[in-house]
Amino acid sequence: MRTAYAEILASAKAHAPQAHITGVSVQEMVRDGVEVIGRRILRPAIGPVLLFGSGGVMVEVYNDVACAAARSPARKPRR
């Protein structure tokens, strides 16, 4: 873990010496399957919102996510 952290910092400083780095993300690489991100957020004004997208570096580098209100058909909309 420490080696990976040091390698990430060295690479970042080599490519952008002026960058102010406040932290890094070190995660195990998934060999098989598909990495995804999913989250349910409760917004008082509109109710539950679902977030879904590509996981891993795709979500961090490309912000590859989509959000949508998750309304239940059995629930009447609020006015």
mmCIF file of the N, C-alpha and C atoms, coordinates in Angstrom:
data_MODEL
# 
_entry.id   MODEL 
# 
loop_
_atom_site.group_PDB 
_atom_site.id 
_atom_site.type_symbol 
_atom_site.label_atom_id 
_atom_site.label_alt_id 
_atom_site.label_comp_id 
_atom_site.label_asym_id 
_atom_site.label_entity_id 
_atom_site.label_seq_id 
_atom_site.pdbx_PDB_ins_code 
_atom_site.Cartn_x 
_atom_site.Cartn_y 
_atom_site.Cartn_z 
_atom_site.occupancy 
_atom_site.B_iso_or_equiv 
_atom_site.pdbx_formal_charge 
_atom_site.auth_seq_id 
_atom_site.auth_comp_id 
_atom_site.auth_asym_id 
_atom_site.auth_atom_id 
_atom_site.pdbx_PDB_model_num 
ATOM 1   N N  . MET A 1 1  ? 0.821   -1.167  0.000   1.00 0.00 ? 1  MET A N  1 
ATOM 2   C CA . MET A 1 1  ? 0.000   0.000   0.000   1.00 0.00 ? 1  MET A CA 1 
ATOM 3   C C  . MET A 1 1  ? 0.882   1.254   0.000   1.00 0.00 ? 1  MET A C  1 
ATOM 4   N N  . ARG A 1 2  ? 1.866   1.269   0.835   1.00 0.00 ? 2  ARG A N  1 
ATOM 5   C CA . ARG A 1 2  ? 2.757   2.440   0.892   1.00 0.00 ? 2  ARG A CA 1 
ATOM 6   C C  . ARG A 1 2  ? 3.529   2.622   -0.412  1.00 0.00 ? 2  ARG A C  1 
ATOM 7   N N  . THR A 1 3  ? 3.925   1.495   -1.010  1.00 0.00 ? 3  THR A N  1 
ATOM 8   C CA . THR A 1 3  ? 4.651   1.568   -2.284  1.00 0.00 ? 3  THR A CA 1 
ATOM 9   C C  . THR A 1 3  ? 3.749   2.133   -3.374  1.00 0.00 ? 3  THR A C  1 
ATOM 10  N N  . ALA A 1 4  ? 2.512   1.659   -3.440  1.00 0.00 ? 4  ALA A N  1 
ATOM 11  C CA . ALA A 1 4  ? 1.562   2.163   -4.434  1.00 0.00 ? 4  ALA A CA 1 
ATOM 12  C C  . ALA A 1 4  ? 1.316   3.654   -4.235  1.00 0.00 ? 4  ALA A C  1 
ATOM 13  N N  . TYR A 1 5  ? 1.155   4.074   -2.986  1.00 0.00 ? 5  TYR A N  1 
ATOM 14  C CA . TYR A 1 5  ? 0.953   5.493   -2.668  1.00 0.00 ? 5  TYR A CA 1 
ATOM 15  C C  . TYR A 1 5  ? 2.140   6.332   -3.158  1.00 0.00 ? 5  TYR A C  1 
ATOM 16  N N  . ALA A 1 6  ? 3.353   5.884   -2.871  1.00 0.00 ? 6  ALA A N  1 
ATOM 17  C CA . ALA A 1 6  ? 4.561   6.611   -3.271  1.00 0.00 ? 6  ALA A CA 1 
ATOM 18  C C  . ALA A 1 6  ? 4.681   6.668   -4.791  1.00 0.00 ? 6  ALA A C  1 
ATOM 19  N N  . GLU A 1 7  ? 4.329   5.570   -5.476  1.00 0.00 ? 7  GLU A N  1 
ATOM 20  C CA . GLU A 1 7  ? 4.398   5.555   -6.940  1.00 0.00 ? 7  GLU A CA 1 
ATOM 21  C C  . GLU A 1 7  ? 3.388   6.513   -7.563  1.00 0.00 ? 7  GLU A C  1 
ATOM 22  N N  . ILE A 1 8  ? 2.191   6.568   -7.004  1.00 0.00 ? 8  ILE A N  1 
ATOM 23  C CA . ILE A 1 8  ? 1.163   7.483   -7.516  1.00 0.00 ? 8  ILE A CA 1 
ATOM 24  C C  . ILE A 1 8  ? 1.611   8.936   -7.334  1.00 0.00 ? 8  ILE A C  1 
ATOM 25  N N  . LEU A 1 9  ? 2.139   9.271   -6.160  1.00 0.00 ? 9  LEU A N  1 
ATOM 26  C CA . LEU A 1 9  ? 2.606   10.642  -5.917  1.00 0.00 ? 9  LEU A CA 1 
ATOM 27  C C  . LEU A 1 9  ? 3.762   11.009  -6.835  1.00 0.00 ? 9  LEU A C  1 
ATOM 28  N N  . ALA A 1 10 ? 4.709   10.105  -7.016  1.00 0.00 ? 10 ALA A N  1 
ATOM 29  C CA . ALA A 1 10 ? 5.857   10.377  -7.889  1.00 0.00 ? 10 ALA A CA 1 
ATOM 30  C C  . ALA A 1 10 ? 5.405   10.595  -9.324  1.00 0.00 ? 10 ALA A C  1 
ATOM 31  N N  . SER A 1 11 ? 4.476   9.785   -9.795  1.00 0.00 ? 11 SER A N  1 
ATOM 32  C CA . SER A 1 11 ? 3.964   9.930   -11.159 1.00 0.00 ? 11 SER A CA 1 
ATOM 33  C C  . SER A 1 11 ? 3.231   11.259  -11.331 1.00 0.00 ? 11 SER A C  1 
ATOM 34  N N  . ALA A 1 12 ? 2.414   11.616  -10.366 1.00 0.00 ? 12 ALA A N  1 
ATOM 35  C CA . ALA A 1 12 ? 1.673   12.879  -10.443 1.00 0.00 ? 12 ALA A CA 1 
ATOM 36  C C  . ALA A 1 12 ? 2.624   14.074  -10.445 1.00 0.00 ? 12 ALA A C  1 
ATOM 37  N N  . LYS A 1 13 ? 3.617   14.049  -9.589  1.00 0.00 ? 13 LYS A N  1 
ATOM 38  C CA . LYS A 1 13 ? 4.578   15.165  -9.522  1.00 0.00 ? 13 LYS A CA 1 
ATOM 39  C C  . LYS A 1 13 ? 5.411   15.261  -10.791 1.00 0.00 ? 13 LYS A C  1 
ATOM 40  N N  . ALA A 1 14 ? 5.710   14.118  -11.424 1.00 0.00 ? 14 ALA A N  1 
ATOM 41  C CA . ALA A 1 14 ? 6.470   14.131  -12.669 1.00 0.00 ? 14 ALA A CA 1 
ATOM 42  C C  . ALA A 1 14 ? 5.655   14.755  -13.805 1.00 0.00 ? 14 ALA A C  1 
ATOM 43  N N  . HIS A 1 15 ? 4.347   14.518  -13.811 1.00 0.00 ? 15 HIS A N  1 
ATOM 44  C CA . HIS A 1 15 ? 3.491   15.039  -14.874 1.00 0.00 ? 15 HIS A CA 1 
ATOM 45  C C  . HIS A 1 15 ? 2.984   16.447  -14.600 1.00 0.00 ? 15 HIS A C  1 
ATOM 46  N N  . ALA A 1 16 ? 2.850   16.818  -13.340 1.00 0.00 ? 16 ALA A N  1 
ATOM 47  C CA . ALA A 1 16 ? 2.335   18.146  -12.981 1.00 0.00 ? 16 ALA A CA 1 
ATOM 48  C C  . ALA A 1 16 ? 3.000   18.600  -11.693 1.00 0.00 ? 16 ALA A C  1 
ATOM 49  N N  . PRO A 1 17 ? 4.252   19.081  -11.776 1.00 0.00 ? 17 PRO A N  1 
ATOM 50  C CA . PRO A 1 17 ? 4.992   19.460  -10.567 1.00 0.00 ? 17 PRO A CA 1 
ATOM 51  C C  . PRO A 1 17 ? 4.319   20.561  -9.742  1.00 0.00 ? 17 PRO A C  1 
ATOM 52  N N  . GLN A 1 18 ? 3.499   21.390  -10.380 1.00 0.00 ? 18 GLN A N  1 
ATOM 53  C CA . GLN A 1 18 ? 2.844   22.500  -9.688  1.00 0.00 ? 18 GLN A CA 1 
ATOM 54  C C  . GLN A 1 18 ? 1.563   22.067  -8.974  1.00 0.00 ? 18 GLN A C  1 
ATOM 55  N N  . ALA A 1 19 ? 1.110   20.837  -9.186  1.00 0.00 ? 19 ALA A N  1 
ATOM 56  C CA . ALA A 1 19 ? -0.152  20.363  -8.613  1.00 0.00 ? 19 ALA A CA 1 
ATOM 57  C C  . ALA A 1 19 ? -0.092  20.287  -7.091  1.00 0.00 ? 19 ALA A C  1 
ATOM 58  N N  . HIS A 1 20 ? -1.192  20.664  -6.464  1.00 0.00 ? 20 HIS A N  1 
ATOM 59  C CA . HIS A 1 20 ? -1.343  20.543  -5.004  1.00 0.00 ? 20 HIS A CA 1 
ATOM 60  C C  . HIS A 1 20 ? -2.160  19.275  -4.756  1.00 0.00 ? 20 HIS A C  1 
ATOM 61  N N  . ILE A 1 21 ? -1.520  18.214  -4.305  1.00 0.00 ? 21 ILE A N  1 
ATOM 62  C CA . ILE A 1 21 ? -2.167  16.917  -4.126  1.00 0.00 ? 21 ILE A CA 1 
ATOM 63  C C  . ILE A 1 21 ? -2.576  16.769  -2.670  1.00 0.00 ? 21 ILE A C  1 
ATOM 64  N N  . THR A 1 22 ? -3.870  16.534  -2.444  1.00 0.00 ? 22 THR A N  1 
ATOM 65  C CA . THR A 1 22 ? -4.379  16.409  -1.074  1.00 0.00 ? 22 THR A CA 1 
ATOM 66  C C  . THR A 1 22 ? -4.632  14.962  -0.668  1.00 0.00 ? 22 THR A C  1 
ATOM 67  N N  . GLY A 1 23 ? -4.486  14.026  -1.600  1.00 0.00 ? 23 GLY A N  1 
ATOM 68  C CA . GLY A 1 23 ? -4.688  12.612  -1.274  1.00 0.00 ? 23 GLY A CA 1 
ATOM 69  C C  . GLY A 1 23 ? -4.743  11.776  -2.536  1.00 0.00 ? 23 GLY A C  1 
ATOM 70  N N  . VAL A 1 24 ? -4.729  10.482  -2.370  1.00 0.00 ? 24 VAL A N  1 
ATOM 71  C CA . VAL A 1 24 ? -4.814  9.552   -3.500  1.00 0.00 ? 24 VAL A CA 1 
ATOM 72  C C  . VAL A 1 24 ? -5.771  8.422   -3.132  1.00 0.00 ? 24 VAL A C  1 
ATOM 73  N N  . SER A 1 25 ? -6.234  7.711   -4.144  1.00 0.00 ? 25 SER A N  1 
ATOM 74  C CA . SER A 1 25 ? -7.086  6.548   -3.939  1.00 0.00 ? 25 SER A CA 1 
ATOM 75  C C  . SER A 1 25 ? -6.341  5.313   -4.420  1.00 0.00 ? 25 SER A C  1 
ATOM 76  N N  . VAL A 1 26 ? -6.100  4.370   -3.516  1.00 0.00 ? 26 VAL A N  1 
ATOM 77  C CA . VAL A 1 26 ? -5.424  3.125   -3.859  1.00 0.00 ? 26 VAL A CA 1 
ATOM 78  C C  . VAL A 1 26 ? -6.429  2.005   -3.625  1.00 0.00 ? 26 VAL A C  1 
ATOM 79  N N  . GLN A 1 27 ? -6.777  1.281   -4.714  1.00 0.00 ? 27 GLN A N  1 
ATOM 80  C CA . GLN A 1 27 ? -7.764  0.218   -4.613  1.00 0.00 ? 27 GLN A CA 1 
ATOM 81  C C  . GLN A 1 27 ? -7.272  -1.022  -5.339  1.00 0.00 ? 27 GLN A C  1 
ATOM 82  N N  . GLU A 1 28 ? -7.756  -2.165  -4.907  1.00 0.00 ? 28 GLU A N  1 
ATOM 83  C CA . GLU A 1 28 ? -7.412  -3.419  -5.553  1.00 0.00 ? 28 GLU A CA 1 
ATOM 84  C C  . GLU A 1 28 ? -8.039  -3.467  -6.938  1.00 0.00 ? 28 GLU A C  1 
ATOM 85  N N  . MET A 1 29 ? -7.279  -3.935  -7.937  1.00 0.00 ? 29 MET A N  1 
ATOM 86  C CA . MET A 1 29 ? -7.790  -4.046  -9.294  1.00 0.00 ? 29 MET A CA 1 
ATOM 87  C C  . MET A 1 29 ? -8.662  -5.289  -9.413  1.00 0.00 ? 29 MET A C  1 
ATOM 88  N N  . VAL A 1 30 ? -9.825  -5.117  -10.006 1.00 0.00 ? 30 VAL A N  1 
ATOM 89  C CA . VAL A 1 30 ? -10.731 -6.237  -10.232 1.00 0.00 ? 30 VAL A CA 1 
ATOM 90  C C  . VAL A 1 30 ? -10.307 -6.946  -11.505 1.00 0.00 ? 30 VAL A C  1 
ATOM 91  N N  . ARG A 1 31 ? -10.119 -8.246  -11.436 1.00 0.00 ? 31 ARG A N  1 
ATOM 92  C CA . ARG A 1 31 ? -9.660  -9.019  -12.600 1.00 0.00 ? 31 ARG A CA 1 
ATOM 93  C C  . ARG A 1 31 ? -10.824 -9.458  -13.484 1.00 0.00 ? 31 ARG A C  1 
ATOM 94  N N  . ASP A 1 32 ? -11.901 -9.952  -12.884 1.00 0.00 ? 32 ASP A N  1 
ATOM 95  C CA . ASP A 1 32 ? -13.058 -10.435 -13.629 1.00 0.00 ? 32 ASP A CA 1 
ATOM 96  C C  . ASP A 1 32 ? -14.283 -9.604  -13.271 1.00 0.00 ? 32 ASP A C  1 
ATOM 97  N N  . GLY A 1 33 ? -15.255 -9.584  -14.161 1.00 0.00 ? 33 GLY A N  1 
ATOM 98  C CA . GLY A 1 33 ? -16.494 -8.885  -13.878 1.00 0.00 ? 33 GLY A CA 1 
ATOM 99  C C  . GLY A 1 33 ? -16.450 -7.445  -14.352 1.00 0.00 ? 33 GLY A C  1 
ATOM 100 N N  . VAL A 1 34 ? -17.450 -6.700  -13.929 1.00 0.00 ? 34 VAL A N  1 
ATOM 101 C CA . VAL A 1 34 ? -17.594 -5.296  -14.316 1.00 0.00 ? 34 VAL A CA 1 
ATOM 102 C C  . VAL A 1 34 ? -17.722 -4.465  -13.047 1.00 0.00 ? 34 VAL A C  1 
ATOM 103 N N  . GLU A 1 35 ? -16.914 -3.420  -12.944 1.00 0.00 ? 35 GLU A N  1 
ATOM 104 C CA . GLU A 1 35 ? -16.978 -2.532  -11.788 1.00 0.00 ? 35 GLU A CA 1 
ATOM 105 C C  . GLU A 1 35 ? -18.034 -1.469  -12.030 1.00 0.00 ? 35 GLU A C  1 
ATOM 106 N N  . VAL A 1 36 ? -18.928 -1.287  -11.060 1.00 0.00 ? 36 VAL A N  1 
ATOM 107 C CA . VAL A 1 36 ? -19.951 -0.255  -11.161 1.00 0.00 ? 36 VAL A CA 1 
ATOM 108 C C  . VAL A 1 36 ? -20.056 0.477   -9.830  1.00 0.00 ? 36 VAL A C  1 
ATOM 109 N N  . ILE A 1 37 ? -20.674 1.652   -9.882  1.00 0.00 ? 37 ILE A N  1 
ATOM 110 C CA . ILE A 1 37 ? -20.971 2.405   -8.670  1.00 0.00 ? 37 ILE A CA 1 
ATOM 111 C C  . ILE A 1 37 ? -22.476 2.602   -8.623  1.00 0.00 ? 37 ILE A C  1 
ATOM 112 N N  . GLY A 1 38 ? -23.044 2.467   -7.449  1.00 0.00 ? 38 GLY A N  1 
ATOM 113 C CA . GLY A 1 38 ? -24.472 2.694   -7.265  1.00 0.00 ? 38 GLY A CA 1 
ATOM 114 C C  . GLY A 1 38 ? -24.716 3.330   -5.915  1.00 0.00 ? 38 GLY A C  1 
ATOM 115 N N  . ARG A 1 39 ? -25.670 4.231   -5.875  1.00 0.00 ? 39 ARG A N  1 
ATOM 116 C CA . ARG A 1 39 ? -25.957 4.916   -4.612  1.00 0.00 ? 39 ARG A CA 1 
ATOM 117 C C  . ARG A 1 39 ? -27.389 5.415   -4.627  1.00 0.00 ? 39 ARG A C  1 
ATOM 118 N N  . ARG A 1 40 ? -28.020 5.392   -3.479  1.00 0.00 ? 40 ARG A N  1 
ATOM 119 C CA . ARG A 1 40 ? -29.352 5.963   -3.297  1.00 0.00 ? 40 ARG A CA 1 
ATOM 120 C C  . ARG A 1 40 ? -29.195 7.160   -2.374  1.00 0.00 ? 40 ARG A C  1 
ATOM 121 N N  . ILE A 1 41 ? -29.696 8.291   -2.814  1.00 0.00 ? 41 ILE A N  1 
ATOM 122 C CA . ILE A 1 41 ? -29.593 9.526   -2.045  1.00 0.00 ? 41 ILE A CA 1 
ATOM 123 C C  . ILE A 1 41 ? -31.010 10.026  -1.783  1.00 0.00 ? 41 ILE A C  1 
ATOM 124 N N  . LEU A 1 42 ? -31.319 10.431  -0.580  1.00 0.00 ? 42 LEU A N  1 
ATOM 125 C CA . LEU A 1 42 ? -32.639 10.967  -0.270  1.00 0.00 ? 42 LEU A CA 1 
ATOM 126 C C  . LEU A 1 42 ? -32.581 12.489  -0.274  1.00 0.00 ? 42 LEU A C  1 
ATOM 127 N N  . ARG A 1 43 ? -33.280 13.084  -1.237  1.00 0.00 ? 43 ARG A N  1 
ATOM 128 C CA . ARG A 1 43 ? -33.379 14.546  -1.331  1.00 0.00 ? 43 ARG A CA 1 
ATOM 129 C C  . ARG A 1 43 ? -34.772 14.957  -0.844  1.00 0.00 ? 43 ARG A C  1 
ATOM 130 N N  . PRO A 1 44 ? -34.857 15.762  0.226   1.00 0.00 ? 44 PRO A N  1 
ATOM 131 C CA . PRO A 1 44 ? -36.161 16.112  0.790   1.00 0.00 ? 44 PRO A CA 1 
ATOM 132 C C  . PRO A 1 44 ? -37.133 16.726  -0.225  1.00 0.00 ? 44 PRO A C  1 
ATOM 133 N N  . ALA A 1 45 ? -36.643 17.505  -1.151  1.00 0.00 ? 45 ALA A N  1 
ATOM 134 C CA . ALA A 1 45 ? -37.530 18.185  -2.102  1.00 0.00 ? 45 ALA A CA 1 
ATOM 135 C C  . ALA A 1 45 ? -38.119 17.249  -3.149  1.00 0.00 ? 45 ALA A C  1 
ATOM 136 N N  . ILE A 1 46 ? -37.389 16.203  -3.536  1.00 0.00 ? 46 ILE A N  1 
ATOM 137 C CA . ILE A 1 46 ? -37.868 15.338  -4.624  1.00 0.00 ? 46 ILE A CA 1 
ATOM 138 C C  . ILE A 1 46 ? -37.932 13.863  -4.262  1.00 0.00 ? 46 ILE A C  1 
ATOM 139 N N  . GLY A 1 47 ? -37.452 13.494  -3.099  1.00 0.00 ? 47 GLY A N  1 
ATOM 140 C CA . GLY A 1 47 ? -37.480 12.093  -2.692  1.00 0.00 ? 47 GLY A CA 1 
ATOM 141 C C  . GLY A 1 47 ? -36.192 11.373  -3.048  1.00 0.00 ? 47 GLY A C  1 
ATOM 142 N N  . PRO A 1 48 ? -36.271 10.036  -3.204  1.00 0.00 ? 48 PRO A N  1 
ATOM 143 C CA . PRO A 1 48 ? -35.056 9.269   -3.480  1.00 0.00 ? 48 PRO A CA 1 
ATOM 144 C C  . PRO A 1 48 ? -34.502 9.512   -4.883  1.00 0.00 ? 48 PRO A C  1 
ATOM 145 N N  . VAL A 1 49 ? -33.182 9.564   -4.970  1.00 0.00 ? 49 VAL A N  1 
ATOM 146 C CA . VAL A 1 49 ? -32.477 9.718   -6.243  1.00 0.00 ? 49 VAL A CA 1 
ATOM 147 C C  . VAL A 1 49 ? -31.484 8.569   -6.349  1.00 0.00 ? 49 VAL A C  1 
ATOM 148 N N  . LEU A 1 50 ? -31.424 7.936   -7.522  1.00 0.00 ? 50 LEU A N  1 
ATOM 149 C CA . LEU A 1 50 ? -30.477 6.860   -7.755  1.00 0.00 ? 50 LEU A CA 1 
ATOM 150 C C  . LEU A 1 50 ? -29.316 7.354   -8.588  1.00 0.00 ? 50 LEU A C  1 
ATOM 151 N N  . LEU A 1 51 ? -28.104 6.930   -8.233  1.00 0.00 ? 51 LEU A N  1 
ATOM 152 C CA . LEU A 1 51 ? -26.892 7.226   -8.986  1.00 0.00 ? 51 LEU A CA 1 
ATOM 153 C C  . LEU A 1 51 ? -26.327 5.897   -9.458  1.00 0.00 ? 51 LEU A C  1 
ATOM 154 N N  . PHE A 1 52 ? -25.947 5.815   -10.725 1.00 0.00 ? 52 PHE A N  1 
ATOM 155 C CA . PHE A 1 52 ? -25.384 4.590   -11.265 1.00 0.00 ? 52 PHE A CA 1 
ATOM 156 C C  . PHE A 1 52 ? -24.368 4.945   -12.335 1.00 0.00 ? 52 PHE A C  1 
ATOM 157 N N  . GLY A 1 53 ? -23.269 4.198   -12.404 1.00 0.00 ? 53 GLY A N  1 
ATOM 158 C CA . GLY A 1 53 ? -22.279 4.453   -13.444 1.00 0.00 ? 53 GLY A CA 1 
ATOM 159 C C  . GLY A 1 53 ? -21.147 3.454   -13.426 1.00 0.00 ? 53 GLY A C  1 
ATOM 160 N N  . SER A 1 54 ? -20.205 3.689   -14.309 1.00 0.00 ? 54 SER A N  1 
ATOM 161 C CA . SER A 1 54 ? -19.004 2.854   -14.363 1.00 0.00 ? 54 SER A CA 1 
ATOM 162 C C  . SER A 1 54 ? -18.228 3.037   -13.074 1.00 0.00 ? 54 SER A C  1 
ATOM 163 N N  . GLY A 1 55 ? -17.652 1.974   -12.567 1.00 0.00 ? 55 GLY A N  1 
ATOM 164 C CA . GLY A 1 55 ? -16.905 2.054   -11.324 1.00 0.00 ? 55 GLY A CA 1 
ATOM 165 C C  . GLY A 1 55 ? -15.429 2.275   -11.566 1.00 0.00 ? 55 GLY A C  1 
ATOM 166 N N  . GLY A 1 56 ? -14.662 2.193   -10.497 1.00 0.00 ? 56 GLY A N  1 
ATOM 167 C CA . GLY A 1 56 ? -13.214 2.326   -10.594 1.00 0.00 ? 56 GLY A CA 1 
ATOM 168 C C  . GLY A 1 56 ? -12.784 3.697   -11.070 1.00 0.00 ? 56 GLY A C  1 
ATOM 169 N N  . VAL A 1 57 ? -11.754 3.729   -11.903 1.00 0.00 ? 57 VAL A N  1 
ATOM 170 C CA . VAL A 1 57 ? -11.211 5.009   -12.359 1.00 0.00 ? 57 VAL A CA 1 
ATOM 171 C C  . VAL A 1 57 ? -12.173 5.741   -13.283 1.00 0.00 ? 57 VAL A C  1 
ATOM 172 N N  . MET A 1 58 ? -13.073 5.034   -13.951 1.00 0.00 ? 58 MET A N  1 
ATOM 173 C CA . MET A 1 58 ? -14.012 5.706   -14.864 1.00 0.00 ? 58 MET A CA 1 
ATOM 174 C C  . MET A 1 58 ? -14.859 6.739   -14.134 1.00 0.00 ? 58 MET A C  1 
ATOM 175 N N  . VAL A 1 59 ? -15.342 6.387   -12.947 1.00 0.00 ? 59 VAL A N  1 
ATOM 176 C CA . VAL A 1 59 ? -16.168 7.325   -12.197 1.00 0.00 ? 59 VAL A CA 1 
ATOM 177 C C  . VAL A 1 59 ? -15.326 8.485   -11.667 1.00 0.00 ? 59 VAL A C  1 
ATOM 178 N N  . GLU A 1 60 ? -14.086 8.217   -11.310 1.00 0.00 ? 60 GLU A N  1 
ATOM 179 C CA . GLU A 1 60 ? -13.235 9.261   -10.746 1.00 0.00 ? 60 GLU A CA 1 
ATOM 180 C C  . GLU A 1 60 ? -12.639 10.173  -11.815 1.00 0.00 ? 60 GLU A C  1 
ATOM 181 N N  . VAL A 1 61 ? -12.202 9.610   -12.924 1.00 0.00 ? 61 VAL A N  1 
ATOM 182 C CA . VAL A 1 61 ? -11.553 10.404  -13.960 1.00 0.00 ? 61 VAL A CA 1 
ATOM 183 C C  . VAL A 1 61 ? -12.571 11.059  -14.887 1.00 0.00 ? 61 VAL A C  1 
ATOM 184 N N  . TYR A 1 62 ? -13.564 10.288  -15.332 1.00 0.00 ? 62 TYR A N  1 
ATOM 185 C CA . TYR A 1 62 ? -14.518 10.788  -16.329 1.00 0.00 ? 62 TYR A CA 1 
ATOM 186 C C  . TYR A 1 62 ? -15.850 11.212  -15.744 1.00 0.00 ? 62 TYR A C  1 
ATOM 187 N N  . ASN A 1 63 ? -16.039 11.036  -14.436 1.00 0.00 ? 63 ASN A N  1 
ATOM 188 C CA . ASN A 1 63 ? -17.310 11.347  -13.784 1.00 0.00 ? 63 ASN A CA 1 
ATOM 189 C C  . ASN A 1 63 ? -18.459 10.668  -14.536 1.00 0.00 ? 63 ASN A C  1 
ATOM 190 N N  . ASP A 1 64 ? -18.247 9.390   -14.872 1.00 0.00 ? 64 ASP A N  1 
ATOM 191 C CA . ASP A 1 64 ? -19.170 8.620   -15.695 1.00 0.00 ? 64 ASP A CA 1 
ATOM 192 C C  . ASP A 1 64 ? -20.305 8.057   -14.848 1.00 0.00 ? 64 ASP A C  1 
ATOM 193 N N  . VAL A 1 65 ? -21.281 8.922   -14.515 1.00 0.00 ? 65 VAL A N  1 
ATOM 194 C CA . VAL A 1 65 ? -22.423 8.518   -13.710 1.00 0.00 ? 65 VAL A CA 1 
ATOM 195 C C  . VAL A 1 65 ? -23.692 9.153   -14.266 1.00 0.00 ? 65 VAL A C  1 
ATOM 196 N N  . ALA A 1 66 ? -24.816 8.574   -13.911 1.00 0.00 ? 66 ALA A N  1 
ATOM 197 C CA . ALA A 1 66 ? -26.119 9.141   -14.251 1.00 0.00 ? 66 ALA A CA 1 
ATOM 198 C C  . ALA A 1 66 ? -26.969 9.140   -12.985 1.00 0.00 ? 66 ALA A C  1 
ATOM 199 N N  . CYS A 1 67 ? -27.799 10.168  -12.835 1.00 0.00 ? 67 CYS A N  1 
ATOM 200 C CA . CYS A 1 67 ? -28.696 10.276  -11.685 1.00 0.00 ? 67 CYS A CA 1 
ATOM 201 C C  . CYS A 1 67 ? -30.129 10.407  -12.185 1.00 0.00 ? 67 CYS A C  1 
ATOM 202 N N  . ALA A 1 68 ? -31.062 9.823   -11.441 1.00 0.00 ? 68 ALA A N  1 
ATOM 203 C CA . ALA A 1 68 ? -32.478 9.922   -11.804 1.00 0.00 ? 68 ALA A CA 1 
ATOM 204 C C  . ALA A 1 68 ? -33.326 9.825   -10.545 1.00 0.00 ? 68 ALA A C  1 
ATOM 205 N N  . ALA A 1 69 ? -34.435 10.572  -10.547 1.00 0.00 ? 69 ALA A N  1 
ATOM 206 C CA . ALA A 1 69 ? -35.378 10.473  -9.441  1.00 0.00 ? 69 ALA A CA 1 
ATOM 207 C C  . ALA A 1 69 ? -35.989 9.082   -9.456  1.00 0.00 ? 69 ALA A C  1 
ATOM 208 N N  . ALA A 1 70 ? -36.102 8.473   -8.298  1.00 0.00 ? 70 ALA A N  1 
ATOM 209 C CA . ALA A 1 70 ? -36.625 7.109   -8.194  1.00 0.00 ? 70 ALA A CA 1 
ATOM 210 C C  . ALA A 1 70 ? -38.019 7.155   -7.582  1.00 0.00 ? 70 ALA A C  1 
ATOM 211 N N  . ARG A 1 71 ? -38.963 7.556   -8.359  1.00 0.00 ? 71 ARG A N  1 
ATOM 212 C CA . ARG A 1 71 ? -40.338 7.667   -7.853  1.00 0.00 ? 71 ARG A CA 1 
ATOM 213 C C  . ARG A 1 71 ? -41.043 6.323   -7.920  1.00 0.00 ? 71 ARG A C  1 
ATOM 214 N N  . SER A 1 72 ? -41.797 6.024   -6.896  1.00 0.00 ? 72 SER A N  1 
ATOM 215 C CA . SER A 1 72 ? -42.551 4.781   -6.847  1.00 0.00 ? 72 SER A CA 1 
ATOM 216 C C  . SER A 1 72 ? -43.903 5.008   -7.524  1.00 0.00 ? 72 SER A C  1 
ATOM 217 N N  . PRO A 1 73 ? -44.327 4.100   -8.422  1.00 0.00 ? 73 PRO A N  1 
ATOM 218 C CA . PRO A 1 73 ? -45.620 4.287   -9.079  1.00 0.00 ? 73 PRO A CA 1 
ATOM 219 C C  . PRO A 1 73 ? -46.796 4.203   -8.090  1.00 0.00 ? 73 PRO A C  1 
ATOM 220 N N  . ALA A 1 74 ? -46.584 3.575   -6.934  1.00 0.00 ? 74 ALA A N  1 
ATOM 221 C CA . ALA A 1 74 ? -47.663 3.454   -5.942  1.00 0.00 ? 74 ALA A CA 1 
ATOM 222 C C  . ALA A 1 74 ? -47.796 4.727   -5.117  1.00 0.00 ? 74 ALA A C  1 
ATOM 223 N N  . ARG A 1 75 ? -46.843 5.607   -5.206  1.00 0.00 ? 75 ARG A N  1 
ATOM 224 C CA . ARG A 1 75 ? -46.843 6.832   -4.406  1.00 0.00 ? 75 ARG A CA 1 
ATOM 225 C C  . ARG A 1 75 ? -47.313 8.010   -5.249  1.00 0.00 ? 75 ARG A C  1 
ATOM 226 N N  . LYS A 1 76 ? -48.209 8.811   -4.701  1.00 0.00 ? 76 LYS A N  1 
ATOM 227 C CA . LYS A 1 76 ? -48.657 9.998   -5.429  1.00 0.00 ? 76 LYS A CA 1 
ATOM 228 C C  . LYS A 1 76 ? -47.607 11.092  -5.345  1.00 0.00 ? 76 LYS A C  1 
ATOM 229 N N  . PRO A 1 77 ? -47.406 11.847  -6.443  1.00 0.00 ? 77 PRO A N  1 
ATOM 230 C CA . PRO A 1 77 ? -46.418 12.938  -6.401  1.00 0.00 ? 77 PRO A CA 1 
ATOM 231 C C  . PRO A 1 77 ? -46.823 14.013  -5.403  1.00 0.00 ? 77 PRO A C  1 
ATOM 232 N N  . ARG A 1 78 ? -45.836 14.615  -4.772  1.00 0.00 ? 78 ARG A N  1 
ATOM 233 C CA . ARG A 1 78 ? -46.085 15.733  -3.849  1.00 0.00 ? 78 ARG A CA 1 
ATOM 234 C C  . ARG A 1 78 ? -46.276 17.007  -4.647  1.00 0.00 ? 78 ARG A C  1 
ATOM 235 N N  . ARG A 1 79 ? -47.107 17.883  -4.150  1.00 0.00 ? 79 ARG A N  1 
ATOM 236 C CA . ARG A 1 79 ? -47.313 19.192  -4.811  1.00 0.00 ? 79 ARG A CA 1 
ATOM 237 C C  . ARG A 1 79 ? -46.741 20.289  -3.953  1.00 0.00 ? 79 ARG A C  1 
# 
